[in-house]
């Protein structure tokens, strides 16, 4: 029994509507589907987190399976695998101290500076330092844990494909590895777009089999993206 969790393809970072795959994200998704079909993966169920970028990633995979003449189950939406409200978290962090050096540097748009701000904001959220958010760090973790527990029934003796986001997948990995919140944030920021992570059910928890793999983008380093 295997659970393959995939972070969505590259979304529209910096655009007014982030929740929409870029052209690169669409290509990553199609490459993923081609690799899964070619590699003999046959899924008992496909689950999406309900966000448009999750559905679009699933559509890319489905198109590849259809082109290969292979069946793929219709995606089932499970809001437990929806990403946290990243706009609310990051906006709350920036509003708390807009002149903090990390906040100021992030305005450059440079990936290094933006990454530092994302890390600081996620850590502040995990420490309950950001008030009036739609979902606390603890509530998000509980939602994700419940979603993970639902997967075992779907898998049976086969495979389940889950298209979700970095926050969700990293919290599942945190629970599987029993590591602190700081490591969960690091795991989140390490996940690349369309990367595969494998989990295996073990009672009421999951075990981590592999992390952040891009076998479908071998030899195409220009398609390796984080956001």
Buried (B, 14 or more C-beta within 10 A) or exposed (E): BBBBBBBBBBBBBEEEEBBBBBEBBBBBBBBBBBBBBEEEBEBBBBBBBBBBBBBBBBBBBBBBBEEEEBEBBEBEBBEBBBBBBBEBBBBBBBEBEEEBEBBBBBEEEEEEBBBBBBBBBBBBBBEEEBEEBEBBBEEBBBBBBEBBBEBBEBBEEEBBBBBBBBBBBBBBBBBBBEEEBBBBBBBBBBBBBBBBBBBBBEEEBBEBEEBBBBEBBEEEEEBBBBB
